[in-house]
Amino acid sequence: MLFGKSSKESPETKVGLFARMKQALGATKDNLVARIESVLSSKPAIDEDLLEELEEILLGADLGVRATTRIMSAIREQRKKGSFQTPEDVRASIRKLLLALLETRETPGSSASAPEQEVWMIVGVNGTGKTTTVGKLAARLSEEGKKVLVCAADTFRPAAIEQLAVWAERSGAELVKSRQGADPSAVLHDALAAGAARKSDIILVDTAGRLHTRSNLMQELEKMSRVAGRLVPGAPHEVLLVMDATTGQNGLAQAREFMKSIGVTGLIVTKLDGTAKGGVLVSVVQDLGIPVRYIGIGESLEDLLEFSPEGFVDSLFS
């Protein structure tokens, strides 16, 4: 499947998804693949000077030091063995290595023994598009036949509750909310009770945006996680961190702190259509050791896609 193993799109729909992905990643393609091809076509020999230029390109596309080092070490080893006869061989090798780096982690939540009711906590800093992403995710899961309940636990921002109410109505998901300033853990408690009574398949918990440096707010997340675990066995089953692709390596620093506090299981990377540094996805998987679950490539309802390493790399190198 092009954009996720659970996808049921028709071949025509997949072609449309691929075209949208290519368009959204256009700036990253120009910054990464087009520059790689330019260097390869302009150099008469595959020598160390060429490899150093390739290394600069990878770093400039925000692949990060770890991923770039792994790729270039493999490229240099292949060069020593005489594996490269043409520039196209180098290009093909980089493509293969990028795909391998993105495929190193198994996506969680794919087990056949998944619980009857799942609790997904959505976390992140302000400005990443977290609440909008919760709404899009509710719509996507509803379209897949899941009965979704959304918990509006971001009680600090009235606008967040209003946003979720609109998204819930559009997606057909149920919504549990409270007044502004209410205890988020109390709202979560009510939502989990409602989910059990209504036999919801997935409960999406929108949490307040918070800076990873605010210890009191991070402790609040930990409290919510404990509340979920007491009421639903194994909860939270997913803790998805929403990360803004345009923040690049700064987003990775934020993610590390969230992982320390609450144990992030996967990422949703938004605003890929607004950056030339989409290579940060490779850095995310390598540096954090957790998979990208979904990506945001626009503002529309259908612009939240289940992430596929193959689809991502194909969109860059096609």
Buried (B, 14 or more C-beta within 10 A) or exposed (E): EBBBEEBEBEEEEBEEBBEBBBEBBBBBBEBBBBBBBEBBEEBEEBEEEBBEBBBEBBBBBBBBEEBBBBBBEBBEEBBEEEEBEEBEBBBEBBBBBBBBBBBEBEBBBEEEEEEEBBBBBBBBBEEBBBBBBBBBBBBBBBBBEBBBBBBBBBBBBEEBBEBBBEBBEBBEBBBBBBEEEBBBBEBBBBBBEBBBEEEBBBBBBBBBBBEBEEEEBBEBBEEBBEBBEEBBEEBBBBBBBBBBBBBBEEBBEBBEBBBEBBEBBBBBBBBBBBBBBBBBBBBBBBBBEBBBBBBBBBEEBBBBBBBBBEBBBBBBBE
